[in-house]
Amino acid sequence: MHRVIYSVASSLDGYNTDAQGDFSWAFPSEEVIAALTADAREVDTYLYGRRMYEAMAGWETDPATAAQSPESATWAATWQAARKVVFSASLPEVWTERTRLERELTPEAVERARAEATGDLTIEGPTLAHSALRLGLVDAVELLLCPVIVGAGTPVLPDGFRASLSLRRERRFGNGMVQVTYDIR
């Protein structure tokens, strides 16, 4: 069965965005983009909430986003080839190819996406992932640790959530970022 992986950039103190909602401090280097793109080749489906979908849709809808660098163009093509499932009660419609809108995150909706997948699935964005973690729908947590402390913001993990983890992989990058992947036991 294909894994559901919570993939997220994190400050060292555990936030995805700072108190102002900024995440520019998490912008990856070309080396990191290349590594994330290689990982994404194993991913068949992205599970998003509304805000993450709106942020990521530019990889398909804004040619300037992909034109930033050769690695960005490769990432854009990889992202466009994958399926996306957007969970939102408020979004009226989706506007990217290979994308389906679900009104509610439920175990059944995630299992349906998993059954349709030919590879792993990632769940991205802390708000949606917090719900998925609490529902027991996540198989692995993958943190891209950024060399910054932001002091406050959107937490990567939900308050009160507990899980036993097993380290699957650790990678270090020249810009000081470290990627760690843990299986949830």
N, C-alpha and C positions, 0 to 999 in steps of 0.2 A: 504494500500500500504506500502511496506517495505521502511524504511528510508535509505538514504545515509548519513553516518556519517563520517566526517573528523576526524580521530583519529591520534593524533600526540604528541610526547614528545616535551616539550618546556622548554628552560631556563626561568628563571623569567623575563628576559628582551626580551623574544619573539623570540628566535632563536631555530631552530631544530638542527643545527650544528654550531660549532664555525667557526672562520675565516679560520682555516686550514682544515675544513671539518670533524672534529672529533666530535663524539657524545657519546664517552665512558662515559661521565658524566651523561648520561641518562640511564645507565644500571640499570634495576629494581632489587629490592630485591626479595626474594622468595615470600614474602607477596604480592608484587605488581604483580609478574608473576601469582600467583594464582588468583588474582582479575581480571586481564586482560583475563586469560583463561576462567573464569566464564562468563565474558562479551562476549567472542568470541563464546561461545556456542549458542548465539542468532544471530550470523553472519553467513550468508550462502555464501557470496561472498566478496572477497577482490579485490579492484580496485587499480592497481599499475602502476606507470611509470617504465621505464627501470631500473633505479638505485635502486629503492626500491625493485623491483622484484629480481634483482641480489643479494641484501642483504638478503632478506627473503628466497630465494630458499634453503639456507643451512639448514633450518629446515626440509627439505625433503632429500636433497642430501648429507649432511655431518652428519653421525651418531654421531660424537663427539659433535656436537652442542646440540642435544637432550640429550646426556649423561651427560651434565653438572650438572644436578640435577633432582630429581623426578618431580619438578614443570616444568622444561624445557621439560622433556619427555612428560608430559601431554599436555603442550602447543603445542609441535611438532605434536602430534597426532591430536589435535583439528585443527591446521592450515592445516594439510594434508587433512583432511576430507572436507574442504571448497573448493569452486570454486575460481578460480583466473582469472581475466581478466587483461591482461597487455597491456597498451597503449604505443606503441613505433613505430616510423617510421624507426628506425635504427636497432632494434633487429632482427636478422635473423630468430630466432625460440625460442620457450619456451621449457623447459626441465623438468618441473615438471608435475605430474598427475593433472587432473582436471583443466587444464589451457588453456586459449584461448588467442590468440594474436589479438589485434585490432590495426590498423595502426594510428588511429586518435581518440582523445577524442571528441565525438559529443554528443549532447543530445539524438540522436537516439541510439547510442551504449550504453549509460548508461541506457536508458529506456528498451532496450533489456535485459540487465543484470538484471535489476530490475524485469522485467516480468518473467524471468527464476528463480529468487530467491525464496526460501521458508522462508527466514529470512532477517534480515537487511543486508546492504552492508556497508563496510567501504572503504573509499578512503584514501590512505596513501601515504605520501611523499608530501612535500610542493609544488614542481613544478607542479605536476599533480593537486593537490588540489587547487592551486591558479587559474588555468584555470577553474576547475569545479565550484569554488565559483563565479567567474565572469560570468559563464554561467547560474547561478542559479540552479545548479544541486544538491546542498548539503542541507540536511535537518537539520543537527545538527553538532556542532563543539565540539569535546571532546579533551581537553588538559590534558596531564599528566605533570603538572608543577614540574620541578626539582629544588631543592634548590641550584641553581648556577646562577651566572651572567657571561656571556661569552663575552659581549662587542660588538660582531659583528659576522656575519655568514649568514646562510640561514634563512631568516625570515619565521616564521610560517604562517603569514597572508600576503596577497599581499598588496602592497602600494596602497592607495586610495580606498580600499574596505570598504564599510560601510554596516552594517546590524543591525537590532534590534534583540535582543536575549532574551530568557526566560530561566532561570536556571532550569534545569531538575534534576541534581544530583551533589552532592559534596561528595568526599571521601578523608579522610586523611590517610596516611600510616606512620608507625613507622620510616621510613628512611627520613622523611621530605617531601616526594612527596605528591602532592595533585592532585586529578583528578576532573576536573569540566566538566560537560556536559551541553551545551546550545542548545536549539532548535532555529533555525532561524525562525523568524516570517515573 
